[in-house]
Amino acid sequence: MIDSRPVDIWLVSLDAPRPLVLSPAERERAARFLRDDDRAHWSRARTALRAVLASYAGCDPLDLAFAIGPHGKPSLHAGLQFNLSHAGEWALIAVCPDIPVGIDIERCRGDIDIARLLTRLGEIDLPESRAALYQRWTVREASSKARGAPLFEPIDPRIRSVPLAAPAGYAAALAMPDFTPQPIYRGGL
């Protein structure tokens, strides 16, 4: 039997205004968004990530120094493992002290042929319902993020994933290598 490991999960409303806490590089990146909603949602997600991680690290949110992996996954020099995903009005943050994690949340949209996208990734035996297709997508994306690998690479058989509770109209999943993730819902921001 595969051991499980606890992973803290934080749900973040991206529609709730909050004071922004962003580094100069993050402010610069946020300014590149063309749509105001996209800029606000990205900035609020990143601010929430800094607040959550600072509470674990015991430091000021702006003292966190992120490194970026070869495929864009951020990490901390302190070793705390985490991942962020956001879609529409919601974000999810996963935090684990010592094992890499990947998390994904997706808004189940009717204007995207999600089955076709999954087929392009090599997925077979696809489910029928839109909700199940989006759930499969979130597993695929969370698994790739847990490895820090590109989405088009085959899923490593060591990666274990679980579905997550998500707001209505959304699908979400959590993944990590070698262990079954045990989500512990810490609340919302």
C-alpha positions in Angstrom: 0.0 0.0 0.0 1.2 3.5 -0.8 1.6 5.9 2.1 -0.3 9.1 2.2 1.1 12.5 3.1 -0.9 15.5 4.3 -1.1 18.6 2.1 -2.6 21.9 3.3 -5.1 23.3 0.8 -6.2 27.0 0.8 -9.1 28.3 -1.3 -8.8 31.9 -2.4 -11.6 34.2 -3.7 -10.1 36.3 -6.5 -13.1 38.6 -6.6 -12.5 39.8 -3.0 -10.5 43.0 -3.1 -7.4 43.0 -0.9 -4.3 45.1 -0.4 -1.7 43.8 -2.9 1.7 42.6 -1.7 3.8 42.1 -4.8 7.5 42.3 -5.6 8.6 44.8 -8.3 8.9 41.9 -10.8 5.4 40.7 -9.9 4.0 44.2 -10.4 5.7 44.4 -13.8 4.3 41.0 -14.8 0.8 42.0 -13.6 1.0 45.2 -15.7 1.4 43.1 -18.8 -2.1 41.7 -18.6 -4.4 43.4 -21.1 -7.7 42.8 -19.2 -8.3 44.5 -15.8 -10.0 41.3 -14.4 -7.0 39.1 -15.4 -4.6 41.6 -13.8 -6.6 41.8 -10.6 -7.1 38.0 -10.4 -3.4 37.2 -11.0 -2.3 39.9 -8.5 -4.7 38.7 -5.8 -3.7 35.0 -6.3 0.0 35.9 -6.0 -0.6 38.1 -3.0 -2.5 35.2 -1.3 0.3 32.9 -2.2 2.8 35.2 -0.5 0.6 35.6 2.6 0.1 31.8 3.0 3.8 30.9 2.5 4.9 33.7 4.8 2.7 32.2 7.5 4.6 28.9 7.2 8.0 30.5 6.9 7.5 33.0 9.7 8.5 36.0 7.7 7.2 39.0 5.9 5.5 38.1 2.6 7.8 40.4 0.6 10.9 38.6 2.2 10.0 35.5 0.2 12.5 34.9 -2.7 11.1 32.6 -5.4 13.2 30.7 -7.9 11.7 29.6 -11.2 12.2 26.0 -12.5 12.9 25.2 -16.1 9.2 24.8 -16.9 8.0 27.8 -14.9 7.2 26.2 -11.5 8.2 28.6 -8.7 10.0 27.3 -5.6 11.5 28.7 -2.4 15.1 28.4 -1.4 13.8 27.5 2.1 12.6 24.1 0.8 8.9 24.5 1.6 7.0 22.8 -1.2 3.9 24.5 -2.7 1.9 25.1 -5.8 -0.7 27.7 -7.0 -3.5 27.4 -9.5 -6.1 29.9 -10.4 -9.0 30.0 -12.9 -11.9 32.4 -13.1 -12.8 33.7 -9.7 -10.9 31.1 -7.6 -7.4 30.0 -6.7 -6.1 27.0 -4.8 -2.8 26.9 -3.0 -1.2 23.6 -1.9 1.5 23.5 0.8 3.6 20.5 1.9 6.8 20.8 4.0 9.0 18.3 2.2 7.4 16.7 -0.9 6.7 18.4 -4.3 3.1 19.1 -5.0 1.0 20.1 -8.0 -2.5 21.5 -7.8 -4.9 22.6 -10.5 -8.3 24.2 -10.6 -10.3 24.8 -13.8 -13.6 26.5 -14.6 -15.8 24.0 -16.5 -16.5 26.0 -19.6 -18.8 25.0 -22.5 -16.8 26.9 -25.2 -13.7 24.7 -24.9 -13.4 21.2 -26.5 -11.7 19.7 -23.5 -12.0 16.2 -24.9 -9.9 17.2 -28.0 -7.3 18.8 -25.8 -7.0 15.6 -23.7 -6.7 13.5 -26.8 -3.8 15.7 -28.0 -2.1 14.9 -24.7 -2.5 11.2 -25.4 -5.3 10.6 -23.0 -7.5 7.6 -23.9 -10.8 6.1 -22.6 -12.2 9.6 -22.0 -15.3 10.0 -19.8 -18.6 11.3 -21.4 -19.5 14.2 -19.1 -18.0 17.6 -19.3 -17.4 17.6 -15.5 -15.5 14.3 -15.7 -13.5 15.5 -18.7 -12.4 18.6 -16.7 -11.6 16.4 -13.7 -9.3 14.4 -15.9 -7.7 17.6 -17.2 -7.0 18.8 -13.6 -5.4 15.5 -12.8 -3.2 15.7 -15.8 -2.1 19.3 -15.1 -1.6 18.8 -11.3 0.5 15.7 -12.1 2.7 17.7 -14.5 3.1 20.5 -12.0 4.1 18.0 -9.2 7.0 17.0 -11.4 7.7 20.5 -12.6 7.5 19.0 -16.1 5.8 20.1 -19.4 2.1 19.2 -19.8 2.8 17.2 -23.0 5.2 14.7 -21.2 3.6 11.4 -20.2 2.5 11.2 -16.6 5.2 9.6 -14.4 3.7 6.4 -12.9 5.1 7.5 -9.5 2.7 10.5 -9.4 -0.5 9.9 -7.3 -3.4 12.3 -7.5 -6.8 12.9 -5.8 -9.7 15.0 -6.7 -10.4 18.1 -4.6 -13.5 19.8 -3.4 -14.1 22.8 -5.7 -16.6 25.6 -6.0 -19.7 24.8 -8.2 -18.8 24.8 -11.9 -15.1 24.0 -11.2 -12.9 20.9 -11.1 -9.7 20.5 -9.1 -7.0 18.0 -8.3 -3.9 17.5 -6.2 -0.9 15.4 -7.0 2.5 14.4 -5.6 5.2 11.8 -6.4 5.4 8.5 -4.4 2.6 9.3 -1.9 -1.1 9.7 -2.1 -1.9 13.3 -1.2 -4.2 13.7 1.8 -5.8 17.1 1.4 -6.4 19.1 4.6 -8.6 22.1 3.9 -7.3 25.1 5.8 -9.9 27.5 4.8 -10.2 30.4 2.5 -8.8 33.8 2.0 
